[in-house]
Amino acid sequence: SRAVEFARMIEGKPELGYHLIGFADEEWLGAREIGKNGTLIVCDLEHLSGFIRERVVDEVTIALPMKSFYGQAARIVAACREQGVIVRVLNSIFDFQQEPADGGTHEEMAVTTFGGRVFEGWPVVFKRLLDIVISSIFLVFLAPMFLVIAILIKLDSHGPIFFVQDRVGLNKRRFRMYKFRTMVANAEQQQAQYESLNEAEGPIFKIKNDPRHTRLGKFLRKTSIDELPQLLNVLKNDMSLVGPRPLDIRDYNGLDEDWLRRRFSVRPGITCLWQISGRSSVSFHEWMKFDIRYIDNWSFWLDLEILARTIPAVIRGSGAV
């Protein structure tokens, strides 16, 4: 009944911006009441970790009776935090109605929040404003250069000007990421035949002298000019200027540990600690640790520092492949 009450409160206040995916629960008589609400039981408690691994889930709210389900609730909190999903626990299950613990309220209902709180409040507003201002200014001033590059790409090789690919973004949302095309037009179809030449560890695919690169493409990648169209993704709010690099679907499906998925708890970016620390010369697991370090230590000032250090790193071409 507590879970149903919370769900009705959320659905009755669309201005909060929430979309209720469903309930995780075991089969029992009370589940019939949930069904009357028109909301599905999407999985049982044992398989919740797998569900949030595969689906777009921003938050999980626990309304379980603690006396009977403490073990399950503790495992749910641990699994969600490992994957970077915010967990809120209704204080009413502890009879803490009088004073909300660290976490405030969801309108009338007091909650305690685990994880994700560093990316809330005014610093996040300033981060978004910085994204909008800088991406807008750069897109206007770089427009003539974009035109020149577009002409050169068409003269250099057959195929489209832009390379557009599905990437995994905030909390595993899919979006279309833009880059200047640096490879032959059918490069993705050719990838399977070059898998044996892969020089990167982990699920990512990298070849230092990839035979699929065009002549102009090698220069664009070396100078990171190919990444500039992602300013459009920043303006659309698919990405931020600073954040973990978005992985493609193939690489995401190759992740074999849940702690790696915590990097998707923030919006992906054009540059991050990895870019200013060697890029492709850094091992896959070191790259992932850089991303987690960014999340754990994030501040608006850290973003400014990374942006300032990105410019000399790009000029040096550090680790670019």
Secondary structure as the mmCIF struct_conf table of DSSP 4:
data_model
#
loop_
_struct_conf.conf_type_id
_struct_conf.id
_struct_conf.beg_label_comp_id
_struct_conf.beg_label_asym_id
_struct_conf.beg_label_seq_id
_struct_conf.end_label_comp_id
_struct_conf.end_label_asym_id
_struct_conf.end_label_seq_id
HELX_RH_AL_P HELX_RH_AL_P1 ARG A 2 GLU A 11
TURN_TY1_P TURN_TY1_P1 GLY A 12 GLY A 12
HELX_RH_3T_P HELX_RH_3T_P1 PRO A 14 LEU A 16
STRN STRN1 PHE A 23 ALA A 24
BEND BEND1 GLU A 27 GLU A 27
TURN_TY1_P TURN_TY1_P2 LEU A 29 GLY A 30
HELX_RH_AL_P HELX_RH_AL_P2 ALA A 31 LYS A 36
TURN_TY1_P TURN_TY1_P3 ASN A 37 GLY A 38
STRN STRN2 ILE A 41 CYS A 43
HELX_RH_3T_P HELX_RH_3T_P2 LEU A 45 HIS A 47
HELX_RH_AL_P HELX_RH_AL_P3 LEU A 48 GLU A 54
BEND BEND2 ARG A 55 ARG A 55
STRN STRN3 GLU A 59 ILE A 62
HELX_RH_AL_P HELX_RH_AL_P4 MET A 66 GLN A 83
TURN_TY1_P TURN_TY1_P4 GLY A 84 GLY A 84
STRN STRN4 ILE A 86 LEU A 90
HELX_RH_3T_P HELX_RH_3T_P3 ASN A 91 PHE A 94
TURN_TY1_P TURN_TY1_P5 ASP A 95 ASP A 95
BEND BEND3 GLN A 98 GLU A 99
TURN_TY1_P TURN_TY1_P6 ASP A 102 GLY A 103
STRN STRN5 THR A 105 HIS A 106
TURN_TY1_P TURN_TY1_P7 GLU A 107 GLU A 108
STRN STRN6 MET A 109 PHE A 114
BEND BEND4 GLY A 115 GLY A 115
HELX_RH_3T_P HELX_RH_3T_P4 ARG A 117 PHE A 119
BEND BEND5 GLY A 121 GLY A 121
HELX_RH_AL_P HELX_RH_AL_P5 TRP A 122 PHE A 141
TURN_TY1_P TURN_TY1_P8 LEU A 142 LEU A 142
HELX_RH_AL_P HELX_RH_AL_P6 ALA A 143 ASP A 156
BEND BEND6 SER A 157 GLY A 159
BEND BEND7 ILE A 161 ILE A 161
STRN STRN7 PHE A 162 VAL A 168
HELX_RH_3T_P HELX_RH_3T_P5 LEU A 170 LYS A 172
STRN STRN8 ARG A 174 PHE A 180
STRN STRN9 MET A 183 MET A 183
TURN_TY1_P TURN_TY1_P9 ALA A 185 ASN A 186
HELX_RH_AL_P HELX_RH_AL_P7 ALA A 187 GLN A 190
HELX_RH_3T_P HELX_RH_3T_P6 GLN A 191 LEU A 197
BEND BEND8 GLU A 201 GLU A 201
TURN_TY1_P TURN_TY1_P10 GLY A 202 PRO A 203
TURN_TY1_P TURN_TY1_P11 LYS A 208 ASN A 209
TURN_TY1_P TURN_TY1_P12 PRO A 211 ARG A 212
STRN STRN10 HIS A 213 HIS A 213
HELX_RH_AL_P HELX_RH_AL_P8 ARG A 215 LYS A 222
TURN_TY1_P TURN_TY1_P13 THR A 223 SER A 224
HELX_RH_3T_P HELX_RH_3T_P7 ILE A 225 GLU A 227
TURN_TY1_P TURN_TY1_P14 LEU A 228 PRO A 229
HELX_RH_AL_P HELX_RH_AL_P9 GLN A 230 LEU A 235
TURN_TY1_P TURN_TY1_P15 LYS A 236 ASN A 237
BEND BEND9 ASP A 238 MET A 239
STRN STRN11 SER A 240 VAL A 242
BEND BEND10 GLY A 243 GLY A 243
HELX_LH_PP_P HELX_LH_PP_P1 PRO A 244 PRO A 246
STRN STRN12 LEU A 247 ASP A 248
HELX_RH_AL_P HELX_RH_AL_P10 ILE A 249 ASN A 253
TURN_TY1_P TURN_TY1_P16 GLY A 254 GLY A 254
HELX_RH_3T_P HELX_RH_3T_P8 ASP A 258 SER A 265
BEND BEND11 VAL A 266 VAL A 266
STRN STRN13 GLY A 269 THR A 271
TURN_TY1_P TURN_TY1_P17 LEU A 273 TRP A 274
HELX_RH_3T_P HELX_RH_3T_P9 GLN A 275 SER A 277
TURN_TY1_P TURN_TY1_P18 GLY A 278 GLY A 278
HELX_RH_3T_P HELX_RH_3T_P10 ARG A 279 SER A 281
BEND BEND12 VAL A 282 VAL A 282
HELX_RH_AL_P HELX_RH_AL_P11 PHE A 284 ASP A 296
TURN_TY1_P TURN_TY1_P19 ASN A 297 ASN A 297
HELX_RH_AL_P HELX_RH_AL_P12 PHE A 300 ARG A 316
TURN_TY1_P TURN_TY1_P20 GLY A 317 GLY A 319
#
